[in-house]
Amino acid sequence: MDNEKEINTLVKLLESTSDDDTRRQTAVGLGKIAKDNEKAIHALVQLLQSTTNDYTRREVAASLGKIGKDNENAINALVQLLESTSDGDTRKQTAVSLGEIAKDNENAIHALLQLLESTTDDSIRVYAAYILEDIGNDNEYAIHAWLQLLESSTDGYTCKEAAESLWKIDPSNQKAIDGLVKLLLDSTFDYYSRVYATESLGKIGKGNEYAIHAVVQFLESNPDDPMYLDFNDVYLQAVQTLGEIGTGNQKEINALLKLLESNCDYYNLPLYTVTRREAAKSLGKIGKGNQKEINTLVQLLESTSDNDTRRVAAESLGKIDPGNQKAIHAVVQLLESTKEDYTRMKVAESLGKIDPGNQKAIVQLLESTTNNSTGSQAVSILKEISIGNEKAINGLVQLLESTTNDDTCSQAAYILEEIGIGNEYAIHAVVQLLGSTYHDYIRFVAAYILEKIGTGSEYAINSLVQLLGSTSNVDARRAAIASLGEIGMGNQKAIDALLVQLFESNSDNDTFKQVIESLDKLLV
């Protein structure tokens, strides 16, 4: 072994010194260089069994966890330490080390189960349960551990960890849901515990009738008191959770509508405003689009002075009633009245979702792409609302044709290039632009986009050939020639058009070189 000499030196030092600082430093050193080394493991085990210093024990346990994988002596020493120490930190480190080296080891599993039953420290019990999840040969021990925690702990965070972990390894186990529901509905649990429980139900309770019923019950049972709601994040989390797990039955909808229909002026409180906004968002997720839902959201749009709430209400309207003109009008007004860059971008995003292809939304988002603070997010939003959306793609192309701003034109072209590969809507729209515009720069941009998105498209190739015969602009012609070289592989019409250009461009050296380069690609 390469480190044999160093290991021997450290082992001798460990056996000869009684100074705890030296012992700890030596143990750490062996943990770094002595993997699977029997001498080092034996020396550390001897020290672990002889010292009563908990700090030293933790360092030795940590080192054994690094070098003693599947080593019976190391595992047995750690098990013995776990069973004999009452120090919480030492127990945690010992459990962690067993998790590193004792996969499928029955002694280690038994010791961890015993630890779960013998300690009342929830943090240690959580450690033990996670480690059982890692080292057990099946999930039986971990399920047992998490159930024991869920049913016996009075700490909300521990119950939340237990319920989520139990659900991950056994999604069909209803006891995970039961434990969280108990936390949510039992007012003797602390405030944070109930928030944790409600948040977890949003992760694991989707479609579960018992979970949904509990959230609705909680929303219905709280008093109609604005001060109560102002300090109750549990209520806010319950509203969000209903949007995640609800199925859209009438009781769920009614719980959200009741909150949205309350008097906006009376409930002029910060958290209550956020709660109403989340109720509008949740309604957009689970609503069915009936007239009462639509009327309530329209009323919220018209009554609230909070811009974020108006934006969310409009977006939810767009989901349950696509194309709703009141929603579109309200968001357009909001876009025109808002000055802050980030807010304008988010409002434009909402407008793009409820009215795909809306020029004001696209223009604003394109403007946002040139802003350092919003640029990358605006590009992502434009991609999201445009992929596969014919109206949005047409809106980008129309903007290309109408704008006089080169930056806007470049950004629109970039988005089309990103979303348009193999997209018939985009290819068709760009080809239409080629045939309709008399602006040479726009033709140049369109030809460039086709080069990126039109590979193998007969329609795109024909349009580029026609462009070569109709424009005298040198840049547009070169762009078309370059594009044909990229997308016209094996296409005789493209080859013939380039051969014509070969003879017509002999007086223009740069264009002639471009033709040769493109023909070279097509004739391979």
C-alpha positions in Angstrom: 0.0 0.0 0.0 1.3 3.5 -0.9 0.6 4.9 2.5 1.8 2.0 4.6 4.6 3.8 6.2 2.5 6.8 7.1 -0.3 4.6 8.4 2.2 2.6 10.6 3.5 5.9 12.0 0.1 7.2 12.9 -1.0 3.8 14.4 2.1 3.8 16.7 1.4 7.4 17.7 -2.2 6.5 18.5 -1.1 3.6 20.7 1.5 5.5 22.6 -0.2 8.9 23.4 -2.7 9.7 26.0 -3.3 13.2 24.9 -6.8 13.6 23.5 -6.0 16.3 21.0 -3.3 14.2 19.5 -5.5 11.2 19.5 -8.3 13.1 17.6 -5.9 14.5 15.0 -4.3 11.1 14.5 -7.8 9.5 14.1 -8.7 12.1 11.5 -5.4 11.4 9.6 -6.1 7.7 9.5 -9.6 8.4 8.2 -8.0 10.2 5.2 -5.4 7.6 4.2 -6.1 4.2 5.7 -9.1 2.9 3.8 -9.7 -0.8 4.5 -6.4 -1.0 6.4 -6.8 -3.6 9.2 -4.1 -2.1 11.4 -5.6 1.3 11.3 -9.1 -0.1 11.9 -7.9 -2.2 14.9 -6.1 0.8 16.4 -9.2 3.0 16.1 -11.5 0.3 17.6 -9.1 -0.1 20.5 -9.2 3.7 21.1 -13.0 3.8 20.8 -13.4 1.1 23.5 -10.9 2.7 25.9 -11.6 6.4 25.8 -14.5 8.1 27.6 -14.0 11.4 25.9 -17.1 12.0 23.7 -15.3 14.4 21.3 -12.6 11.8 20.7 -15.3 9.1 20.3 -17.0 11.1 17.6 -13.8 11.7 15.6 -12.9 8.0 15.8 -16.4 7.0 14.8 -16.3 9.4 11.9 -12.9 7.9 10.7 -14.2 4.3 11.0 -17.1 5.4 8.8 -14.6 6.4 6.1 -12.2 3.4 6.2 -14.2 0.5 7.7 -16.7 -0.5 5.0 -18.2 -3.9 5.7 -15.6 -4.5 8.4 -17.2 -6.6 11.2 -14.8 -5.2 13.9 -15.6 -1.6 13.0 -19.3 -2.2 12.7 -19.5 -4.1 16.1 -17.5 -1.4 17.8 -19.9 1.3 16.5 -22.9 -0.8 17.5 -21.5 -1.1 21.0 -20.9 2.6 21.2 -24.4 3.4 20.0 -25.9 1.1 22.7 -23.7 2.5 25.5 -23.4 6.2 25.0 -26.1 8.7 26.1 -24.4 11.7 24.3 -26.7 12.9 21.6 -24.0 14.2 19.2 -22.1 10.9 19.6 -25.2 8.9 18.8 -25.8 10.9 15.7 -22.2 10.5 14.4 -22.2 6.8 15.2 -25.4 6.3 13.4 -24.1 8.2 10.4 -20.9 6.1 10.3 -22.9 2.9 10.5 -24.9 4.2 7.5 -21.6 4.5 5.6 -20.2 1.0 6.3 -23.0 -1.3 7.5 -25.2 -1.9 4.5 -27.6 -4.9 5.1 -25.9 -5.6 8.5 -28.4 -7.1 10.9 -26.6 -6.0 14.0 -26.5 -2.4 12.8 -30.1 -2.4 11.8 -31.2 -3.9 15.2 -29.1 -1.2 17.0 -30.7 1.6 15.1 -34.2 0.2 15.8 -33.3 0.0 19.5 -32.1 3.6 19.3 -35.5 4.7 17.9 -37.3 3.1 20.8 -35.0 4.2 23.6 -34.5 7.9 22.9 -37.0 10.7 23.1 -34.7 13.1 21.1 -36.6 13.5 17.8 -33.5 14.8 16.0 -31.6 11.5 16.8 -34.7 9.5 15.8 -34.9 11.2 12.5 -31.1 10.4 11.9 -31.8 6.8 12.7 -34.8 6.5 10.4 -32.9 8.1 7.5 -30.0 5.7 8.0 -32.3 2.7 8.3 -33.7 3.8 4.9 -30.2 3.7 3.5 -28.9 0.5 4.9 -31.9 -1.9 5.1 -32.1 -4.6 2.5 -35.7 -3.7 1.9 -37.9 -0.8 3.1 -39.6 -2.7 5.9 -37.3 -1.3 8.7 -37.5 2.3 7.3 -41.3 2.1 7.1 -41.5 0.9 10.6 -39.2 3.7 11.8 -41.0 6.5 10.0 -44.4 5.2 11.2 -43.2 5.1 14.8 -42.0 8.7 14.5 -45.2 9.8 12.9 -47.4 8.3 15.5 -45.4 9.2 18.6 -43.7 12.5 18.0 -45.3 15.8 19.1 -42.9 17.9 17.0 -44.4 19.1 13.8 -41.2 19.2 11.8 -40.4 15.6 12.8 -43.9 14.5 11.8 -43.6 16.3 8.4 -40.2 14.6 7.7 -41.6 11.3 8.7 -44.7 11.7 6.5 -42.8 12.8 3.4 -40.2 10.1 3.8 -42.9 7.4 4.4 -44.7 8.6 1.3 -41.5 8.4 -0.9 -40.8 4.8 0.0 -44.4 3.7 0.2 -46.7 6.1 -1.7 -49.8 3.8 -1.1 -49.4 4.1 2.7 -52.4 6.1 3.9 -50.9 6.6 7.3 -48.6 9.3 5.8 -51.6 11.3 4.8 -53.4 10.5 8.1 -50.4 11.9 10.1 -50.3 15.2 8.2 -54.1 15.6 8.4 -53.9 15.2 12.2 -51.2 17.9 12.3 -53.3 20.3 10.2 -56.6 19.9 12.0 -55.3 19.6 15.6 -55.0 23.2 17.0 -52.8 22.0 19.9 -49.9 21.6 17.5 -47.8 24.7 17.1 -48.1 27.2 14.2 -45.0 26.0 12.3 -46.0 22.4 12.6 -49.3 23.0 10.9 -47.7 25.0 8.1 -45.2 22.1 7.5 -48.1 19.6 7.5 -50.1 21.6 5.0 -47.1 22.2 2.7 -46.4 18.4 2.8 -50.0 17.6 1.9 -49.4 19.7 -1.2 -46.6 17.4 -2.2 -48.0 14.0 -1.4 -51.8 14.4 -1.3 -52.7 15.0 -5.0 -56.1 13.5 -5.7 -56.4 12.0 -2.2 -59.9 12.6 -1.1 -59.1 12.5 2.6 -56.4 15.1 2.2 -58.5 17.3 0.1 -61.4 17.1 2.5 -59.2 18.0 5.4 -57.8 21.1 3.6 -61.4 22.2 2.7 -62.5 21.5 6.2 -59.7 23.7 7.6 -60.6 26.6 5.2 -64.3 26.4 6.1 -63.7 26.1 9.9 -61.7 29.3 10.4 -63.5 32.5 11.5 -64.3 35.2 9.1 -61.9 37.5 11.0 -59.3 39.6 9.0 -57.0 39.8 12.0 -57.1 36.0 12.3 -56.2 35.6 8.7 -53.5 38.4 8.8 -51.4 36.3 11.2 -52.3 32.8 9.9 -49.8 31.5 7.4 -51.4 28.1 7.8 -54.5 29.5 6.0 -52.3 30.8 3.2 -50.6 27.5 2.8 -53.9 25.7 2.8 -55.1 27.8 -0.1 -51.9 27.0 -2.0 -52.2 23.3 -1.2 -55.8 23.1 -2.4 -54.6 24.4 -5.8 -51.9 21.6 -5.9 -54.1 18.6 -4.8 -57.6 19.6 -5.6 -59.8 17.9 -8.2 -62.2 20.8 -8.8 -65.2 19.6 -7.0 -67.8 22.1 -5.9 -66.8 22.2 -2.2 -63.2 23.0 -3.2 -64.3 25.7 -5.5 -66.7 27.2 -3.0 -64.0 27.5 -0.4 -61.9 29.5 -2.8 -64.8 31.6 -4.0 -65.8 32.5 -0.4 -62.4 34.0 0.1 -62.4 35.8 -3.2 -65.9 37.2 -2.7 -65.1 38.9 0.6 -64.9 42.7 0.7 -61.6 43.8 -0.6 -61.6 47.2 1.1 -62.4 45.8 4.5 -59.7 43.2 4.3 -56.9 45.6 3.4 -54.2 43.7 5.1 -50.8 42.5 3.6 -51.1 38.8 4.2 -54.8 38.7 3.4 -54.0 40.3 0.0 -51.5 37.6 -0.6 -54.0 34.9 0.4 -56.6 36.2 -2.0 -54.0 36.3 -4.7 -53.1 32.6 -4.0 -56.9 31.8 -4.0 -57.2 33.3 -7.5 -54.1 31.3 -8.6 -55.5 28.0 -7.1 -58.9 28.7 -8.8 -57.0 28.9 -12.1 -55.5 25.5 -11.5 -58.6 23.6 -10.4 -61.5 25.7 -11.7 -63.9 24.4 -14.3 -64.8 27.7 -15.9 -68.4 28.0 -14.8 -70.0 31.5 -14.8 -69.7 32.0 -11.1 -65.9 31.4 -11.2 -65.6 33.8 -14.1 -67.7 36.5 -12.5 -65.8 36.3 -9.2 -62.4 36.6 -10.9 -63.7 39.5 -13.1 -65.0 41.2 -10.0 -61.6 40.7 -8.3 -59.9 42.3 -11.3 -62.1 45.3 -11.1 -62.1 45.8 -7.3 -58.5 45.2 -6.2 -55.9 47.8 -6.3 -53.0 45.3 -5.9 -51.3 44.9 -9.3 -50.0 41.4 -8.6 -53.4 40.2 -7.6 -54.9 41.7 -10.8 -52.2 39.9 -12.9 -52.8 36.5 -11.2 -56.6 36.9 -11.5 -56.3 37.7 -15.2 -54.0 34.7 -15.8 -56.4 32.4 -13.9 -59.3 33.8 -16.1 -57.2 33.0 -19.1 -56.9 29.4 -18.0 -60.5 28.7 -17.1 -62.0 31.0 -19.8 -59.4 31.4 -22.6 -59.7 34.7 -24.5 -61.7 36.4 -21.9 -61.8 40.0 -23.1 -62.2 41.6 -19.7 -59.1 39.8 -18.5 -57.1 40.8 -21.6 -58.3 44.4 -21.3 -57.3 44.5 -17.6 -53.9 43.1 -18.2 -53.2 45.5 -21.1 -54.2 48.4 -18.9 -51.9 47.1 -16.2 -49.0 46.7 -18.7 -49.5 50.3 -19.9 -49.6 51.7 -16.3 -46.7 49.8 -14.8 -43.2 51.3 -14.9 -41.0 48.8 -13.0 -39.1 46.5 -15.4 -39.6 43.2 -13.7 -43.3 43.8 -13.1 -43.8 44.8 -16.7 -42.1 41.5 -17.8 -44.3 39.4 -15.6 -47.5 41.2 -16.7 -46.4 40.7 -20.3 -45.9 37.0 -19.5 -49.5 36.8 -18.2 -50.8 38.6 -21.3 -48.9 36.2 -23.5 -50.6 33.3 -21.8 -54.2 34.6 -21.9 -53.9 36.2 -25.4 -51.3 34.3 -27.4 -49.8 36.5 -30.1 -50.7 39.7 -28.4 -48.3 42.2 -29.9 -48.0 44.4 -26.8 -47.0 41.3 -24.8 -44.4 40.2 -27.3 -43.0 43.7 -27.7 -42.6 44.1 -24.0 -41.0 40.7 -23.6 -38.6 41.4 -26.4 -37.7 44.7 -24.8 -37.1 42.9 -21.5 -34.6 40.6 -23.2 -32.2 43.6 -23.7 -32.4 44.4 -20.0 -29.5 43.0 -17.9 -31.7 42.1 -14.9 -34.6 40.5 -16.9 -33.0 39.4 -20.1 -32.5 35.6 -19.6 -35.9 35.2 -17.9 -37.7 37.1 -20.7 -36.1 34.9 -23.3 -37.3 31.8 -21.4 -40.8 33.2 -21.1 -41.0 34.0 -24.8 -39.9 30.4 -25.6 -42.5 29.0 -23.2 -45.4 30.9 -24.6 -44.4 30.4 -28.3 -43.5 26.8 -28.6 -46.2 25.1 -30.7 -48.4 28.2 -30.5 -49.3 29.3 -34.0 -50.7 32.7 -32.8 -47.6 33.5 -30.8 -45.3 32.5 -33.6 -47.3 34.6 -36.1 -47.1 37.5 -33.6 -43.3 37.2 -33.6 -43.1 37.1 -37.4 -45.5 40.1 -37.7 -43.3 42.0 -35.3 -40.3 41.2 -37.5 -42.1 42.7 -40.4 -43.4 45.9 -38.6 -40.6 46.9 -36.2 -38.0 49.5 -37.1 -35.9 48.6 -34.0 -33.0 46.4 -34.9 -32.6 45.1 -31.4 -36.2 44.0 -31.3 -35.9 42.4 -34.7 -32.7 40.5 -33.6 -34.4 39.2 -30.4 -37.5 38.1 -32.3 -35.3 36.3 -34.8 -33.4 34.6 -32.0 -36.6 33.3 -30.3 -37.9 32.0 -33.7 -34.6 30.3 -34.3 -34.7 28.7 -30.8 -38.3 27.4 -31.0 -38.7 26.8 -34.7 -36.5 23.8 -35.6 -38.8 21.4 -37.4 -41.8 23.6 -36.4 -44.2 23.9 -39.4 -45.9 26.9 -38.0 -42.6 28.8 -37.7 -41.3 27.7 -41.1 -44.6 28.6 -42.8 -44.7 32.0 -41.0 -41.1 32.9 -41.9 -41.6 31.8 -45.5 -44.7 34.0 -45.7 -42.6 36.9 -44.5 -40.0 36.2 -47.2 -42.7 36.5 -49.8 -44.5 39.5 -48.5 -41.8 41.9 -47.3 -40.0 44.4 -49.4 -37.6 45.3 -46.6 -34.2 43.8 -47.5 -33.0 43.6 -44.0 -36.1 41.7 -42.9 -35.6 39.3 -45.8 -32.0 38.8 -44.7 -33.1 38.0 -41.2 -35.8 35.6 -42.5 -33.4 33.8 -44.7 -31.0 33.4 -41.7 -33.8 32.0 -39.6 -34.8 29.5 -42.3 -31.1 28.4 -42.4 -31.5 27.3 -38.8 -35.0 25.9 -38.8 -35.9 24.8 -42.3 -33.6 21.7 -43.0 -35.2 19.4 -45.5 -38.3 21.6 -45.9 -39.4 21.8 -49.6 -41.4 24.8 -48.8 -38.5 26.7 -47.3 -36.2 25.7 -50.1 -38.6 26.9 -52.8 -39.0 30.2 -51.0 -35.3 30.8 -50.8 -35.0 30.0 -54.5 -37.7 32.6 -55.3 -36.0 35.1 -53.1 -32.8 34.7 -55.2 -34.8 35.6 -58.3 -36.6 38.6 -56.8 -34.1 40.6 -54.8 -31.1 42.6 -55.8 -30.0 43.2 -52.2 -26.6 41.6 -51.9 -26.9 40.8 -48.2 -30.3 39.1 -48.6 -29.0 37.1 -51.6 -25.9 35.9 -49.7 -28.2 34.9 -46.8 -30.4 32.9 -49.1 -27.4 31.2 -50.8 -25.9 30.3 -47.4 -29.3 29.0 -46.2 -29.7 26.8 -49.2 -26.3 25.4 -48.5 -27.5 24.4 -45.0 -31.0 23.1 -45.7 -31.0 21.9 -49.4 -29.0 18.7 -49.2 -29.9 16.5 -52.1 -32.5 19.0 -53.5 -32.0 19.5 -57.2 -34.0 22.8 -57.3 -31.6 24.2 -54.7 -28.5 23.0 -56.7 -29.9 24.4 -60.0 -30.6 27.8 -58.4 -27.0 27.9 -57.0 -25.6 27.0 -60.4 -27.4 29.9 -61.9 -26.0 32.2 -59.2 -22.5 30.8 -59.9 -22.6 32.4 -63.4 -24.4 35.5 -62.4 -22.1 36.4 -59.5 -18.7 36.0 -61.1 -18.2 39.8 -60.8 -18.9 39.7 -57.1 -16.1 37.8 -55.4 -17.7 37.4 -52.0 -21.0 36.2 -53.3 -19.2 33.9 -55.7 -17.3 32.3 -52.8 -20.6 31.9 -50.9 -22.1 30.0 -53.9 -19.1 27.7 -54.1 -19.2 27.0 -50.4 -22.9 26.2 -50.5 -22.6 24.0 -53.6 -19.8 22.2 -52.0 -22.1 21.2 -49.1 -25.0 20.1 -51.4 -22.8 18.1 -53.8 -21.0 16.0 -51.2 
